[in-house]
Every structure is written in structure tokens, then in C-alpha cells.
Amino acid sequence: MRLFSTLCGSNRGEIRRRTHMSGTMFLLLLFAVVLSSHGCPEKCLCSPQTVKCNNQNLDTIPRSLPANTKILFVTGNNISRISVDSFPSPLLHLTDLYLTGNEIEFVDAMAFVNLTNLVRLDLSNNKIQNFSETAFPTDSKLQVLNLSRSFHNHSYVDVLVSVLQSGHLLQLTVLDLSHNDLVILPEDILKSLPSLVNLSLQNSSIISIQNGTLKVPPLHDLDLRDNSLRDLPPTTLAEFSLKPDLHIHLAGNPWRCDCFIEDLLLWLKNSTQVLDVQNLTCADPEALRSQLLLQVGLPQLKCLGDMEGVLETSYVFLGLVLALIGVIFLLVLYLNRKGIKRWIYNIRDACRDHMEGYHYRYEINSDPRLANLSINSDV
């Protein structure tokens, strides 16, 4: 009986051991199958849920990306176009996509439609010329969009506006448009971004901000450093004041310290929203150059220099107009030179005949015999 129990116990142990080994082999086999069907793409480095395909001279997004990819780096390549074929199958776990420095020119319709859980997208350092307004899915969860150094011609601002106004970026909270050639922000560029709290426009060649541009989004941080702003109109200052939690950066702009900047100076001295207010300096006039705005007194603000500049411009313009009239006059004379010459000859002949008549009468009056003859003939 004891022997039977011993044998049964050993059999149960053997069965349990074999069952455990079979389960392990099954898991290993399953893992091998998964790896073989969703392996790391060629020229890429893979770690758990992260794929890096950097500086590999790729011209397309690598195919057969692992289905569990959460973070994807495809940077420093030669991918000129992102289309629906770039991500042909859903990547439901992908939250971070970095496409910086790929010379991208075109982002086509439905390009990111299979990336429904994408939260962060970096398209910086590209050369975008066309960006479809339907590139993102309608229920996009995108929160961070980096378009820094991607628009190198202000004529492409309309392309940017169409994307931001598409209504597909309702959850976007951070937008980086720094180091672009924007010049002027259209009034309604941000009206479809109700969640935007952080906006960077640093070094984007901006010369003015249209009324109402910053009214809609609940901004908390606005970076306007290193642009071409010379003044901020009272309407823009009023919009800033309506957002007391807004932090603003304004250093590096060429402020013109004349009578038109009085409202800005008063606002700066009574507001705590500008974090770098101690770094704001005058660019002109020359008498106030490099002086801190907070140290400029209102009596120092004059517009005489502006009037002198206007008068100087007017004189230059008048001189150009007179020169143009002179050129046109000479051109008319040249084109009608034959007619003018004929006219001058006619005048000369008429004058000559007239003078000969006077000369004839003078000779008659000077000779008494001819004078009497002339009188008799008249009688």
C-alpha cells in the first residue's frame, strides 16, 4: 500500500512537471510567433513599446511596426510626404510620434487616421508646404503639437490656419509655432482650439497681432520673444488683462518708444503678467535706444521724430514724382521731335515774313519819293 502511494505521488509530480514544461513551451512558442509577425523593422532599434528609426536615410515610414508600439521616433531622414499609407494599420497604443528633421513637405488627408490615441506629435524642423485639414481623425486626442521651424514662407500661413481651424484638435493644449515665418497672425487662427493653454510664437517674424486673435483660447503661457513687435495696441492689452493668469514673454522685440507706446508703458507698470518685463528695451528713437521700458518717463515720449520722418519721406516722394514727370516730358518731346521741328520752322518762316514786311515799310518811309508815291497811290 505504501509502495502504491509512493508510485502515485511520483506520477503526480511527473505529470505536474510535464504540464509546467508544456505551458512554458507554449508561451515561448507564442512569443516567438508574435516576434516573427511583429518584429523590429529593418534599420530600427526596438525596446519594449519604443521604436527608434533615426538618421537612416529612410524615404518612408517603416512598415510592420510592432502593434504595441507606444513611442515612435523617425527623425533625420528624407521623408517628403506623410499619407494614409504611412500608417496603414491601426497603432492603438501609439501616444508619442516624433517626425522631426525629415524634410517633410506634404501631410496628406487621413495621414494620422489610424493613430487614434496619439497625444504628442513633433513635426518640427521640416519644410511643410501643404497640410490637409483632414489629416487628423475627427476624435483626435492630440494634446501637444510641435510645428517649430516648419513654415519657412509666410505665404503658407493659410495652410496652417486651415489645420488649426479644422475642428479636429479640440483637446490640443500645447502648440509650438516658434521659429517660423508667420509675419501676421490671422484674427481667427486660434478660434477652434478651446483647450489651448500654452502657445509659443518665439522668433516668428510677427509684426502685429490682430484684434481678437487671443480671445478664445484659455491661455496660461504665451511666448512672443524675438519677434518684430514695435507696439501693442490697446485692444490687445485689454485681451491680456481679461486673462489674469496669463504669463507673457516679450523680450527681444524692437520697441519704438514714441508717443504711441504710452498705453503699453502704463500697462507694463501696472501689470504682473509679463515675466521678462525687466528685459524690455527701446530700439528707437536713438536718444532712448537700449533704455529699459520701465525707466522711460511719459515726458520722454515724443512724435517729432516721426513727423520729421514723414516730411522727409514726403520730400523724397515729391522728388520722385517730379523726376518722373520730367522723364515723361522729355520722352514726349523725343517722340514728337519731327513735328516739333516742323512747327519751329513754320514759326521761323512766319517771323521772317513779318520782319520783311516791317523792313519794306521802313524803306518806303525813309525815301520821300516813295513816300509821296505811296500817299498818291493810297488816294
C-alpha positions, 0 to 999 in steps of 0.5 A: 500500500505504501509502495502504491502511494509512493508510485502515485505521488511520483506520477503526480509530480511527473505529470505536474512537471510535464504540464509546467514544461508544456505551458512554458513551451507554449508561451515561448512558442507564442512569443516567438510567433508574435516576434516573427509577425511583429518584429523590429523593422529593418534599420530600427532599434526596438525596446519594449513599446519604443521604436527608434528609426533615426538618421537612416536615410529612410524615404518612408515610414517603416512598415510592420511596426510592432502593434504595441508600439507606444513611442515612435521616433523617425527623425533625420531622414528624407521623408517628403510626404506623410499619407494614409499609407504611412500608417496603414494599420491601426497603432492603438497604443501609439501616444508619442510620434516624433517626425522631426528633421525629415524634410517633410513637405506634404501631410496628406488627408487621413495621414494620422487616421489610424493613430487614434490615441496619439497625444504628442506629435513633433513635426518640427524642423521640416519644410511643410508646404501643404497640410490637409485639414483632414489629416487628423481623425475627427476624435483626435486626442492630440494634446501637444503639437510641435510645428517649430521651424516648419513654415519657412514662407509666410505665404503658407500661413493659410495652410496652417490656419486651415489645420488649426481651424479644422475642428479636429484638435479640440483637446490640443493644449500645447502648440509650438509655432516658434521659429517660423515665418508667420509675419501676421497672425490671422484674427481667427487662427486660434478660434477652434482650439478651446483647450489651448493653454500654452502657445509659443510664437518665439522668433516668428517674424510677427509684426502685429497681432490682430484684434481678437486673435487671443480671445478664445483660447484659455491661455496660461503661457504665451511666448512672443520673444524675438519677434518684430513687435514695435507696439501693442495696441490697446485692444490687445492689452485689454485681451491680456488683462481679461486673462489674469493668469496669463504669463507673457514673454516679450523680450527681444522685440524692437520697441519704438518708444514714441508717443504711441507706446504710452498705453503699453508703458502704463500697462507694463507698470501696472501689470504682473503678467509679463515675466521678462518685463525687466528685459524690455528695451527701446530700439528707437528713437536713438536718444532712448535706444537700449533704455529699459521700458520701465525707466522711460518717463511719459515726458520722454515720449515724443512724435517729432521724430516721426513727423520729421520722418514723414516730411522727409519721406514726403520730400523724397516722394515729391522728388520722385514724382517730379523726376518722373514727370520730367522723364515723361516730358522729355520722352514726349518731346523725343517722340514728337521731335519731327513735328516739333521741328516742323512747327519751329520752322513754320514759326521761323518762316512766319517771323521772317515774313513779318520782319520783311514786311516791317523792313519794306515799310521802313524803306518806303518811309525813309525815301520821300519819293516813295513816300509821296508815291505811296500817299498818291497811290493810297488816294 
